[in-house]
Amino acid sequence: MSQATTATFDARPSAAASARLLPLILVVSLFFLWGVANNLNDVLIAQFKKAFTLSDLQAGLVQSAFYLGYFLVAIPAGIFMRRFGYKGAIVFGLMLYGIGALLFWPAAASATYGIFLFALFVIASGLAFLETSANPLVTLLGPPETAAARLNLAQAFNPLGSISGVLIGQLFIFSGIEHTPEQQAAMSLAERHAYLVQEAAAVQWPYLVIGLVVIGWAVIILLTRFPDTGVAPEEHAATRHGTLGRLLRSGRFMAAVAAQFFYVGAQVGVWSYLIRYVQATVPGTPARSAANFLTASLVCFMVGRFAGAALMKYLQPARLLATFATINIVLAMVAVFVPGPAGVYALVACSFFMSVMYPTIFALGVEGRDDAERKFGSAVLVMAIIGGAVLTAAMGATSDVAGIAHAMLVPAGCFAMVLLFASRHWAGPRPMGR
C-alpha cells in the first residue's frame, strides 16, 4: 500500500469524527432545552396559583396538561421518526416547542388559564419528539464502544437546564409581590384585576425569548448536515403491531412501564409542590426564597446522577435502585410527619436519590430487546411520563383535603412501587466493574 493511500485511510476516522462533532453538540443541547421547559412548570404552578387564585388541584393541571402531551404524542413521535429520520423528528419537535412557548404571549394578554394549558400541551408534544429521538441518536453519533459515555454526558445537561429553568422563573417571573387573601379582599375590583393581570403577564417575555431561541435552534439543525446513522427502513404496519404486541405481553417490560409511571409521578409531584410546601410549612417565606430550595433540589439531582453512575461500578443497578427507593420512602414520610424545615430538607434530599431512577428503570425495561423492540419500547416508556399528570393532580386533590404535608404520601407510595419493581430485578445485569 502506498504512503498516499495509507494517509487517506488513516484520515478517515478523524474526518468522520469531525463530521459528527457539530451534530453531536447540537443534539446534546436538546437535553438542556427540555430541562428548562420541564422545570419552569414548577415555577408556573406557584405563579398561576397566585395570578388566577387557583386551588392546589387546579394549579396541578399545569403538569397534567404538560404530561398529557407526552402520553398522546410519544407513539406518533416514534412512527414519525421511523418515517422521516432522527433529524426530521428533532426539527419538528423543536418547532412545536417554540410555537407552544410563543403561545404564552396571547395567553397572558387574555389572562386565560385554558390557553396557558393548551400552550403547555403543545410544548410537551414537541418535547415528546425530542426525547424519543435524541436519546438513541446520541448513541449513534460516534463509536459504539463509547455510546454509554456520550449518553451520560448528554443527560448531565438535563438537570443543568432544569436549574436554569428555575432561575429564569425566580428572576424574571416571580415579582416578589405577594398579597395575602385578606389584602386582596381589601382591594378595589380595579386594583385586584390589575394585580392579577400583572402577575399573569410576567411570563410573556421569558417565554417569548425561549420560543425564539428554540425556533432558531431548529433552523440551525435543519441547515446542519447530519452523518448517515444507518437507521433501518420503516417497518410495515403488521411488523410494528407484532413488535408492540410482544412488548405489551411481556410482564417484565410492563412492570418497567408501571415503575416509570410511578417514578415520574413522584419526581414531578415533589418538584411541583416544593415551593408550595415551603411556603405552607415555613410561614412567611416568599416565593423567590422558596424557589432556592427547588434550585438546591436540582443541584442534588445532578450530583446524584454522577454519584449513581460511579456506584453502579460496584453495585447491581437494580440493587442501587432499591436502596435509593427505600431511602426516598423514609424522606417522603419525614416530609409528611415533620412539616417545617426538617420536611423541606428531606424533600430536597429526595432529589439526590431520585437521580438514577428514570434511566435505570428505562435500561431494565429494554434490556435484552432487539432493535425494533427497543425503539417501540422507548416510545411506550416515554408514554409512562403521564404519571406526572395523574399523580401530580392526585397530590393537589390530597392537599386541598388534608394539607400539603399529607400530599407527600402520594410520592411515598410511588417510591414504594419503584422499590417493588427493583426488588424483582436483583438478578439483572452485573456491575460494570466486575
Salt bridges, closest charged atoms under 4 A:
ASP56 OD1 - LYS49 NZ 3.17
ASP56 OD1 - ARG276 NE 2.79
GLU199 OE1 - LYS50 NZ 3.14
GLU234 OE2 - ARG240 NH1 3.40
GLU367 OE1 - ARG252 NH2 2.97
ASP371 OD2 - LYS375 NZ 3.10
GLU373 OE2 - ARG246 NE 2.87
GLU373 OE1 - ARG369 NH1 3.95
